[in-house]
Amino acid sequence: MARIVDALVRQITSGQFSEGERLPSEERLAANFSVSVGTLQKALAKLAHQGLIIREHGRGTFAARTRRAPAELRYLTFRDRQGRDLPLFVHVVSVKTVRQAGPWSEFLKADAFIRIERMINVGGEFELFSEFFVPEDEFLALHNLKPQALERTSLREILREQFSLPTLRVDRRIQRDVFPAKVTSQLRLPSDTTGLVMELLGYTTNDKPLSYQRLFIGELKAVLVVSQ
């Protein structure tokens, strides 16, 4: 299965399949790789989990349209050994109301939050896991947005346009820490994995805390460039 995944990743990230282009049928792909349809479907399921393809019942499988990270991630650039920027694919995992305490509650000073979880695939090489928190009482309308809007549009841009709350400053903190079990499960890493954790503290007018984001970077297989 790894051979199929690697081959399809290369085809998608190289542009052999254009954004939104329909891939060949499962039967044809299985024949091309000389595997069963069941094995091919497992490979496609992994690519869908990574956000590289979109599978639509009754329509087929399509190359993901999202090739760039939303604006809140664009200060992070990943480059290969030749210095070329790697494309990023964003996939929404969940949008939920949460009430547990954490660094987000300490920063945002609220009791309930909307948490948006996303997977970010970096050029088919490795993945990041993102958590984005805002106070629920101020942003209930976020529950009405479709996942596609959260994949193709900057969350901070949504806060600015729909709630008139621009992000005027973002403080960043980076440390090495043990990943929570939920994160290692999503990234398919060993339960005791330690990696880079980046916290992004967003402020709006009058220096009011607006959003809290946490990025988990497990296997860094590229050069990470952090811009101002």
N, C-alpha and C positions, 0 to 999 in steps of 0.2 A: 504493500500500500504506500510506503514511503516513496517509492520510485514514481508512482502516479502523482502523488501530492507535489513532489519536487518539480516534476515536468510541467504540471499545470500552473504552478506558481511562476515558473520561468516564463511560460507563455503569456500569462496575465500581466506580470510586472514589466515584461519587455514590450508590451503593447501589441502582441500578436492578436490578442482579442481586445477590441476597442471597448471603452467604457460603455456598459449597457448592452454590449453585443451578446447575442444568444450563442451559447456553446453548442457543439454537436449533441445529438441525443445520447442518452446513457448507453444504449445498445452500441452505437457507433464508437463512442469513447472506449467502451469495454473491449470492443474488437480491436481498436487501434493499439491498446495496451496489452492485448492477449490475456485478459483477466475476465472473471465472471462479473455479471452486472452487480451482484451483491458486494464484491470487493470494490468495484468502482463507486458504488453508492457510499461506502464507508469513507472513501477518499474525499468525495464531494461534501459529505457531512462535516469533515474536518475543515475543509476550505470555507464552508459556510460559517462555521463557528469562528473562524479567523476573520471573517468579514471580507474575504476576497471574491466570493461569488454570492449570488442571490438565487435561491431556488423557489420557484413559484409553481404551486400545484396546478397542473393542467396547461401551463405555458412553457415550462422548461427551466433551464439554468442559464444565468446571465453573469457576465463579468461585472463586478461591483462598479458603480458609478463614482464612488467617493475615492479620489486619488490623493487628496490633500487633507491634512488634518485641519479641523476647525481652528479658527484664529487663536483660541487660547492655547493651542499647542504649537503654533508656528514659530515661536521663539526657540523651540527645540528642533534642531536639524540633525538628522542622522546621515552620515556619509560613509560610503564604502572605501576600500583601500585606495581606490583611484580618485577619491575626492568628489565623487558624484553623489548628489542628494538622492536618498532612497524614498520612494513613494510611500505614503501612509494610507492605510485603509481603516476606517472607523466603523465599529459595529456596536449598537446599543444592546446591552445585556438586560438591564431592567431599569424601571423608573418606579420608585416606591416611597411611601411615607415611612420614616423611621423615627424612633423616639429614644434610642439608646444614647448614652453620653459618650463623648470622645473629644478629641482635639477640635472637631468642628463645633461642638456645643460650647466649648470654652471660648472659642473665637467669635461665634455668631450670637452668643447669649440668647439662645432660644431653647424650647423644649421639644419641638417637633420639626422635622426637616424633610425636604424632598431630596432624595438621593438618586442621582443618575449614574449608573455604572456602564462603562464602555470598554470594549477591547480595541486595542490599536495595533494593527499588524504593520510591522516595519519592513517593507520591501520583500515580504515573504521569508525573511530571515529569522525574526523573533517577534515577540509580542509584549505589549505593555497593558497594564490594567489601570483604569482611571475611575476614581470616585469623585463626584461633584455634588456639593451640598449647598442648599440655600434654605432659609427659614420658610416653613410651609405656609404660615399665615399670610405671608406677603406674595407668594408665588404659586397659589393653588392652580392657576391656569396652565401651568406647565404639564399637569396631568393630561390635558386635552391635546397635547401635541403628538403627532405621529412619530414613530421611531426614526423615519427618514429625515425629518426636520432636525432631529438631534444628532444625526450623523453628518449632515451636509452643511449645517449652519453652526456658527460659533455660539456656545451657550451664553457667553458674555454679550454677544450681539443681540441675542434674544432678550436678555435682561434690559438692554438699552432701548431696543425698539418697542417692545411690548409693555415694559413696565417703567420706562423713562428713568432707568437707573444705570448710568454708565459706570464702567469700571475705570477708575482714574489712576489706580496704583495697584501693583501686584508685588507683594513681598514673597521671596522664594527661600525655602530652606531645603537643603539636601543632606541626607544622612544614610548610613548603612544600617539596616535593621532586619530582624526576622519577619518574614511575611506571615500574615494571618492565614488560617486554613482555607478560608474562602478564596483568597487570592491565589494560593498555590494550586487549588483545584481548578480555577479558571485558566491559569497559565500552564497547567499540567506539569507542575514542578514538584520535586520531593517536598514532603511536609515540613522539613526543617530548613528550607531554603532561606538564605540571607541575600539581600540585594539592595539596590538603591531605592530610596523612598524620597520623592520630591513633594513638598507641600507648597501650595500656591494660595496665598491669602489675599483675596481681592477686596479693595476698598472703593466706596463711591464718594459722593459729595460729603463735605464736612468730616472726612476721614472715617465715615461709618463703615463697619465691616459688612460686606455684601455676599461674598461666596468663599467657600473653602473647597479646595481640590487637592487630591492626593494621587500621585502617579507611582506605580510600582514597576520597576525595571529589573527584571530577573536576570536574563542572559543578554548582556550588552555585546552584540556582535557587530558593532559599527562604531565610528567615531561620533561622539555626542558633542554638538556645538550648542551652547546656551547663549542666546543673544539678549541684549537689554531691551 
